[in-house]
Each structure stands twice: as structure tokens, then as C-alpha cells.
Amino acid sequence: MNIQYYIENSGNMYNGIQALFPTLKKLNRVLIWAIMDIAVLVKQTVDMDQIKLNDENEPIMDNLPLKMDILSKNAIEAAVQLKEKYSGKVTGFIFGTEKSTSTMKEAYAMGVDEGTVIKGYQKSDPLVTAGVIAAELKKAKYDIIILGDQSSDSYSGLLAGLLASELDLNVITNAINIEVKDKIANVTVESENEDVTVETGLPAVVSVAQEINEPRLPKVMQIMMAGKKNINIVDGNPGYENDTKILSDRAPENERKKIIYEDGKGIDEVAKILKVVK
């Protein structure tokens, strides 16, 4: 039974009772706010541990196995914990390919209730990804959108902000705790010097850090049930023809000086370096 529907319609019948019992009226209000529609973004990436280099020191990306990105697991766990605490539904969204259904089934096993795979993914481009996912989210119902701070294939950390801009929502990044009360989210953010708690109205976009939780391991029965659930598959129609051109995503070359000091002769030089580093 939909609690919100029941309460709203029951309220018309029991207005007189609510006038006599303010506590009951307050309880109704709490229950209405407690029902959450949670959207979680899931990323499927290649298994970075399986990448090898060719003779020109370039990564070989062909035929690599795919898996769920580690921060997507943290995002799913955060979403499911909110569902368990406040009641509601978690809907997962993947911008990927037909092969992304395996990752969505894994998300189901972790507690996601419904899922949509948006086809058309070709490469990592946060601007294109934000546009495609935002177009699908505009058709959905949500109180909060949760995603990982960044993905292991690009580490750009741009998607949360771009998505919030597309949807005209507030955004909070690097979250390590999320609490919700009366359509207000209190989010603890990990910063360089200290953790701070910020407040935002809902709906909002929240990206989570790995420190927010320890993702659960699904039980065998949950995995079996997830394999039977339906996955909504739609075409994303991404506009890669106008995307940003990446000239290079390689780390800069760094050659060591390979200076060796013997018999204590380098102590003064090492002391100078330590002063600079400090």
C-alpha cells in the first residue's frame, strides 16, 4: 500500500480527530516526508587491474572485462541505506551499452529496486554523460540523486556539478554522511582540514566519497532474485560529434635524478630537500 496516498485520503476523513490529537497530525506529516524516491547513478568501467601496455607504453583497452566502478558501489550503499531508514524506492541509472545489464543486476542484488540502462555510451566525456542522464532523469521522480565522486576511468569529478547544472539543482560533493529530515538534507563533507556539515533543500545532487560506507556483499538469494528482475533499456542519443576533444590523458613523464650519496656525504643535501618539502 502507498503510505502517502493512504494518509492524504485518510486525512480528509479524520480532520476532526487530528484537531483533537495534534500528535496524530504530526505523525501524518512525518510519514509523508519519510517516503523517498532515490535515484542512484551507476558506472560500468573496464577492469583497471587487467590493463596492459603495448610496446609504445599505451594502454591496451580491447576486450577488457567490465565491472561496476568501486565508487558506484558506495553510491548504491548510501542510497539503499536511505531507503532502509526513511522508506521509499531506489532507481538506478546507467549510461552504457547492452553489456551494462550485468552491472545493473549487481545493483539490484545490492538493493536497487528498478533500473534503466541508457544505451549509446562510447567514451568518457562528463559533459555528454550529464546531458544524456539529465534527459532521462527529467522523466523520473526523485528527491535526491546520488553518485560517486569520480570514476576510475577518468577521475574528472565533474559529473555531479554538470548534472546539477542541467537539472537546476543544488549539488554537494565528497559526502561522507547523509541525513534527511523534512525535505532537507544535512550532508557531512570531507574537506582537507576538517569535516563540515552543510544543508540543502531537496531535490539535490550528492556525490559520495569512498569513506561514506562499506558496500554490502549481496547474499546468494539476492543475486538469484536480481537475475529475474526486468531492466528498462532506452536509447540515449548522445551528441559525441560536438564533445570536448581530449588531447592527452597520460600522466606527465617523471625521470628520477638517480643521485647516490655514499659515506654520509649527502646528508646536507638531503636536509635541504626535506626543508623544501616541509
N, C-alpha and C positions, 0 to 999 in steps of 0.2 A: 504493500500500500504506500502511496506517496504521502508522506507525513505533511508536507507543505499544503497539498490540496485538502487533506482532511482537516487541518487546523483552520485554514482560511474559510472553508464552508461551515465548519462547526462553530466558528466564531459568530456567525450570523444567528445561530440558534441559541447561543448561550451568552449573549451580551449582558443580560441581566445578572447572570451568575458571575461574570467577570467583574461587573461593577461591585458586587458584594465581596469578591475574593481577588484583590489585586495581585496576589501571588500567582494565581492561575493565569491571569493575563500576561504577567511577566514570563511565566513558563512558556506560553504560546510563542512569545516573541523570541525567546532564546532558541526554541526548536526550529523556528522558521530560518533564523540566521545560521543555524548549525548545519543545514544541508548545503554541501559544497559541490560545485561542478569544477573539477580539476583537470586541466589539460597538461600533459607532460610531453615534451619533445624528446624523441629517442634518435640517436645517431648510430648508424651502422658504418663501421670502418674496416679497413683491411687489418689483419693481424700484424701489428708492427714488429712483433718478435720474429716473424717469418721473412722479413725483408732482407734481401741480399744485394750486394753491389756488383755491377759489371766491371769490365776492365777500365772503363773511364770514370770509375768511382761514382756512378749514378745508380740510384735505387732501381731494382727490377720489380715492377709493380704487376706484371702479368700473372694471372692465375693464382693470386694470393687468397687464402681463406678469409672469409668475412666474419666479423663478430661484433657484438654490442660494445660501444665505447664505454670505458670504465666510468666516466662521469655521468653518462646516461643512467647507469645503474644507481648512482647516488640520487639522481633526479627522480627516478621511479620510486625509490625507497622513501624519499621525502614526500612525494605525492600520496603514496599508499598510507604512510603514517598520518597524514592529514585526514584522509578518508576514514581511517580507523578511529581517529579522535573525534572528528566532527560529523561523521556520516556523509554520504554522498557517492559520487561516481568519478572514476579516473578514466580519462580518454587519452590514448596515446596517438601521437602523430610522427610518422617517419617520412622524410623526403628521401626517397631512394629508388629502387628498381623492383622488379618482380622477385628478386632474390631476398628482399628485405622482409618477406613474410616470416622467415625463420627467426629473425630478431624480434618481430612483433609477438610471435608465440612465446618467446622467452620473457617478454614484458608481461604477457598475460599470466604466465606462471608466477611472476613476482607480485601480481595483484592488480594489474591494469584490467579494467572491465571491458572496454571497447577500444578498437584501434583502426586507424586509417593509414594506409601506405599511399603516399603521393608519388607517382611514377615520374621519371624524367631526369633524375639526378645523373650528372655527368662528371662533375668535379667540384672541388671545394671552392665556393665563392659565396661568402656570407651575404652579400647584397642580393644575389639571385635567390639564395635559400630563404632569406627573410621575406621576400616578396611572394614566393610560392606558398610558404607556410601561412603567412598572414592572410592570403586569399582564401585558404581553406578554413582558417580559424574564424573568419568573418561569418562563416555559415554555421559555426558551432556556438554552444552555450558554455561559458566558463566564468569562474570567479577569480581564478588565478592560473597563470601559465608558468610552469616550472621547467627548467632545462639546466644542463651542465654549464659551468662557466666557460668551458672551451672544449674542443675535441682534439684527440691525439693526432689527427692528420694535418692540422693547421695551427693549432694553438693561437688563433687570432683573438678570441674572446670578444668578437664584435657582434655576434648574432643576437644576443639579448637586447642590446641597445637599438640595433636596426629593426628588430621585430617590434619593440615598444614604439618606435617612431612610426612604423607602418600602421599600427593599431591605435595610435594616440593614447598610450597608456604610460603610467609611471613604471620605472624599472629600478630594481635593486640587484646588485651583483655581489658575488663572493659570499653568499649567505651560508651561515653555519647553524642557524636555527630559525624556524618559522612558527609563530603563534598567531592565531586568528581569533578575533572577538568583534562581534557586531559590525561585520564588513570592513574591519580594519586589520591590517597585517602588521605585526611587530616582528621585524626581522633583525637578527643579530648578524652583523657583518664582520668578517675578519679583516683587519687592517694591519699595516706594518707595525704600528706601535702598540695598539690595543684594540680589543673588540668593542664595537659600538652597536647600539640598538636603534634602528630607525623605524619610522612608522609611515605607512602609506594606505590610502583607501584602495579598496578592491573594485573592479578587477585591476590586476597589475602583473607585470612580468618579473619573475625572480629567478636568477641563475644561482646555482649552488656550488659550493666548493666541496672537495672530496672529504673534508673534515666534518661535514654535516652529519654523517651517519656511516654505519657499516651495512651495505646492502645485504638483504636476506638471501639465503640459498633455498630455492623452491623445493618442496617435497615431491616425491615421485608422483603422487596422486595429482598434485597441482600441475605438473608437467604434462601428464596424460590428459587432463581436462583442457589444458591450454591448446593442445593439438587439435581439439574438436571444435574450437570456437571460430566463428566467422571473422574474417578480416575484410574491411572495406577498402577496395583498391580503386584509386581515381587517377586521372591524368593531370599532371602539374603544369605542363606547357611553360617551362622556364625560358626566360629570354637570354640565353647564353651569348647570343650574337652581339649584344651590347654590354657584355660584362667587362669587368676590370681585367686587364692583361697583366699576368704575373711574369715579371722578367726573370726572377730567380727566387727560389725558396731555400737555397742552400745556406748552411752556416758559413761564416767567413773563415777563410783559412788562417790557421794559427800555428806558426812554427816556433818551437822552443829554441832558446839560445844554446842549450846543451853545454852550459859552462860548468865545469867541475873544479871545485876547490879542494885542495889536499893540505894536510898538516895544519889545519886551523887557519890557513891564510885567508879564507873567505868569510870569516866571522864578521868583520867590519862591513863587508859588502851586504851580507845577509841582514845585518842590523839596519842598514839604510833602507833596504827594501821593505822590511817589516814596519818601519816608521811611516813609509808612504802608504802602505796597505791599511794601516790603522787609521 
